[in-house]
Amino acid sequence: MAEAFIKGLMSGGFPVEDLHFFEPNEKRRQLMEERYGLTCSENNIALVEVSNVIVLATKPQILEKVLAEVNGAFNDDKLLISILAGITTTTLENELGSQARVVRAMPNTPALAGQGAAALCPGENVTDEDHRVAQHLFETVGIALWVEEGQMDAVTGLSGSGPAFVYTFIEALTAGGVQEGLRLDIAHSLAVQTVVGAAHLVKETGEHPALLREKVCSPAGTTISAIRVLEERGLRAMMMEAVGAATTRSRDLGKEKK
């Protein structure tokens, strides 16, 4: 997710000289330097010291170790933006000090192509300028919406994990085309563009997906026959349960860090 965010920022015109990062894995670090021309800090402490805005993109499982390392370098002049699933602003404020300025964010990997969807929520000490900065950063890689913190686990389940659901759907559409005799490359291209085109139509028209679906379903036609199968096999309920499972896991991650 960190690389997707970095690439998205650079594609959106963010100056490379203003971007610094730290990566403990040497091979990964060299790859990032060569691929993006970024400046790698010597360690997390050095990174925090030279930065006004810090994006925390580590794994939740090593959060405590990372925060303990950088705690002394933090001060009230720095804004921390966390993209860690399940970790609340209160948890971060408790670790860094009650006056820490923290924004919790949940972006998703389509940010890599400038088509991300991010939800943001402010901590107790976030200023109007912090709000503007965070909004601007995430709007360079897609859309950014502010939500209440109690909704962030649901955001993780929907838009955070959602791209993987869509990739699975595209894969299944492609397989269906191959099963019915299409070449793999043709089936893949048709499946991808069908999903992109349908999503674009929903966005551009503002019409409810159900209404757009009805426009495709002719009486006794091919599409309504397929929709019947999807309903019988429980696609709708399955997708809702998938979002619920990811949401639950996000909550669990937060509890593990309390």
Secondary structure, DSSP 8 states (H G I E B T S, - for coil): -HHHHHHHHHHTT--GGG-EE--SSHHHHHHHHHHH--EE-SSHHHHHHT-SEEEE-S-GGGHHHHHHHHGGG--TT-EEEE--TT--HHHHHHHH-TT-EEEEEE--GGGGGT-EEEEEEE-TT--HHHHHHHHHHHHTTEEEEE--GGGHHHHIIIIITHHHHHHHHHHHHHHHHHHTT--HHHHHHHHHHHHHHHHHHHHHH---HHHHHHHH--TT-HHHHHHHHHHHTTHHHHHHHHHHHHHHHHHHHHHHT-
